[in-house]
Amino acid sequence: MADVTLYHWEPNANSGKPMLALMEKGVAFNSHYLNMVNFDQHQPEYLAINPQGTIPAMKHGDRVLVESTAIMEYVDNAFAGPKLMPDDARDRWRIRWWMKFMDQWLAPSFSMFGWKYFVGPNAVKAISRIPLPERQLAWRKAIFGLFTDDEMAESGRRIETGIRMLEAELGKREWLASNQYSLADVNGFNLAYAMPLSQPHLANDEVTPNIMRWLRAIYRRPATRECWKLGRTQMASRVDILEQDYIPPRAEAEGISSGALAR
C-alpha cells in the first residue's frame, strides 16, 4: 500500500473530493475515518496532524496536506494513473474556474442549509474545541439558530443560480469543464450528487436534464462506487437516488425535509 493516509468523514463534499480523486488514480491509501458530527476533527490526536481542525487532511510520507481541492491537484500530479487535468491550457483554466466557483461561492450555501437543519443541533458540546474563530462563529449560528432570514435567503438564491449555471455549462459538453473527465467533475459530484433529494424543485429530470445525465455518468464509474462504500452513515445512501431512471420535480419543502433527515 502507498504511504498515504487520508483523514476524512463521509464521501461527501470536502472529504469526498480527495477520496474520489485517489480512487480514480488507483492509489491505495489508509482510510482514517473522522466522525465530524462528534467533532473528532477537534480532538487533540487530529489537531496534532492538522492544527486548523478542518477535514480532510492527507499524509504522504512525511508530508501533511490540507485543503481538499489543493489535495486533489497534488494527487493528480504526484501519482501515476489516469490524468484528471487535461493538457490544454484553456481547459485547465476552466476547470480551476469552476472549482473556485464551487468552493467559494456555491458550497458555503449548501453548507449553511446543512448546518441549520442537521449538524448544528448535534454540536453544542464540542464548540469550544474549534480552533478557528470563524468556524466557531458558524457553528454557534447553526446551534442556536442564528442564521438570519436574509442569510438563508441569499444562500437559497446562490444555490438556485449555481444550479442554473451548472445546467447551462453541461449542455455544452459531456463533462463539466473539459471534454475529458477531470477534477472539476470530482469536485462537482461531491457537491451536487444529492441535489435531487435536497433541492428536488431545482434539480430533476424535467428541469435539469444535463445535470442528471452528468450525475448518473459519474455515479456509474467504478471509482465512485468504491468511494461511496467507505461511508458509514445514512448520508452515504443519498447517492442511491441516482439509481432511478427518472426523477420528477417535487416541492421545495419535501427537499428540505429529506435533506435534513438524510444528511
N, C-alpha and C positions, 0 to 999 in steps of 0.2 A: 504493500500500500504506500502511496506517495506520502511524504512527510507533510501532510496537510490536515489541519483540524479546523472545522468550521463551527463556530458558536452561533446558534440560530434558534429561532422559535419555529412556528408553523411554516409550511411552504406557502407563503403569503407575503405580499408587499416587500419590505426591505429584506427580510430573511430569505424569501423565496428567490430573489434575484441571483445572488451568488450560488445558491443551491442548484438552481436550474442551469446556470452557466457551467458549473463544474460537471453536471450530468451530461450536458450537451458535448463538452470537450472530452468526455470519457475519463475524467480524473477521479481516481479513487481518493476518498477523504474520510477522516474520522468525524463522525457526526456527534456534536456535543449539544444536546437539546437544553434550552433555557425556557422555563415557563414564564413568559412575560407577565401574565395575569398575576402570578405570585411574586413578581418583581425579582426573579432570580438574577436579572442583569444588574441589580444594585447590591448584591451580596459581595462581601469582601473578596471571595475567590475570583469572581469575574472582574471586579474593579481592578484587581492586580494585573489583569490582562488588558482591559480597556478602561482606563480611569474615567472616561466620559459616561460609562454605563449605558451605552447605546448598543443595539443589536442590528446587524450581525458584526462579528469580527472573525478574521481568519488568520491562523498561524501557518506560515510556510517556512519550515526550518526554524530559524531564529527570528524571522520577520513577523511582525504583527501588523495586520492591515485592517483598517476600518473604513466606513462609508461604503454602502452597498454598490453603488454604481461604479465607483473607483475600483472596488474589488473585482467586479465583473471584467473591467478592462484589463486589470492585472492578470486575471485568469486566462483571458484570451491571448495575451501576449506571452505569458510565462510557460504555457503548456502546449504540447502538441495536440492535434485533433482538429476537427472542422473549424474553419475560421468563422468567427462571429462578428468580424468587422470587414467590410469589403475593401478592395484596393483603391477604388475610385474616390478621389478627394471630396467631390460634391456629396456622394452618398455618406461618407464618414461625417461630414458636416451635418447632414440632415439627421443622421442617427443621433448625434450629440445634441442637436437642437431639440428633438423630440424627448430625449431622456431628461434634459434640463427642464423642459416644459412639464413633464410628468412629475419629476421630483420636487420642483419648487413651486409649481402653480396648482397642479391638479391633485397630487397625492395628499397634501395637507388638508384639502377639503374633504376627501374621503375619510381621512383620519379623524377629523372633527366629529363626523357622524358616528364613527366607531367609538370614540371616547365617550360621547354623550350617552349613547344607547346601550353600551355594554361594558367596556373596560373600566371606565371611571368608577362606577359603583363598587368595583371589587378592589379598589386601590388605596383605601384610606390609610391602612396600617403602614404602608411602605413609603409614603410620600416623602418623609423626612430623609430617606436614604438616597434620593435622586440627586446626583452631583451637579447637574447643570441647572442653573436658576430658571432659565426659560422653559425647561421641561417640567420643573416643579410647578410653574405657573399654569402650564397647560393641563397638568393632572389635577391641580386644585380646581380649575374651572370645570373639568369633567366631573369630579367627585361631587362638588357642591352645586352643580347646575348653573355655573356662572357664565356659560356661553350665552351671549345676548341674542335676541331675536335677529338683530342686524347681522351678527357674525354667522349665524346659521343660514340666514337668507343668502348672504354672499357666498358661502360655501356651496349652497344648492345651485346658485347661478353659475359658479365656476364648473361644477360637475356637469351641468346641462350644456354649457358652452364647450367643455372639453370633449364630451361625447359627440357633439355635432362635428367638431374638428377631426376627431378620430375617424368618424364615418366618412367624411369627405376625403380624407387622405387615403383611406383604404379602398376607396373607389378608383384610385389611380394605379394601383399595383397589388400584387398578391400579398406582399408583406408591408409592414408599416412604413419603413423609411428607405428601403432598398429593394432591388429585385431578388435579393437573397435573404434568407432568414438571418437575423442579426441580433445584437444586444438590445436594440430598440424593441424587438418583439419579446425578448425575455423580460425586459423591464415592463412593457405594456401589459403582457399577460398577467403578471403578478399583481398589477394594479386593477385590471379590468375583468378578470375571469368571473367574478361573482356579480357583476353589474346586472345580469338578468334577474338575479334574486333581490339585490338591494335597491336597484333603480328600474323595476320592470316596466314602468311607464316610459322610460327613456331608452332602454336597451332591450330589444326584442327583434324577432324576425320580420315584423312589419315595418318598424321604424328604422332599424339599423341592420339591414341585411349584410352589409360589408363587414361590420364588426362581428356579427355572429359567425360568418364564414371563417374569418380570421381566428377567432377564439377556438372554434372547433378544430381548425387545422393544427393549431399549437397543442391543443389537448390530445390529439391523436398521436403526437410524436412520442416515441418510446421514452425519451429522457423525461418528458413531462409526467408520464405515468409513474416512472420510478421515483421521481422527485416527490410526488404527492403521497407516495407510500410512507414517507417519513413523517407525515402528520400524525399527531396523537390525539387531537381533539375533534369535536364536531365541525370546527371551522374547515378542516381539510375536505369534508364531504360536500361542501358547497360546490366544488368543481363538477360534481356529478350531474348538475343541471345541463351540462354541455352534452350529455348522452342523448338528450331529447332532440329529435329531428326538427321540431318546430316549437318555438316558444312564443306564445301570444302576448300581446300587451296586457298588463294588469294595472290596477290602481296604485297610485303612489303610496298610499297608506299600507297596502299589503307588502310593499317592498321594505318600508321602514320596519315593519313587524318581523318579516322573515330575516332581514339583515341583522336585526338586533338579537334575535334568538340564535342565529347560526354563527355569528362572529366568534 
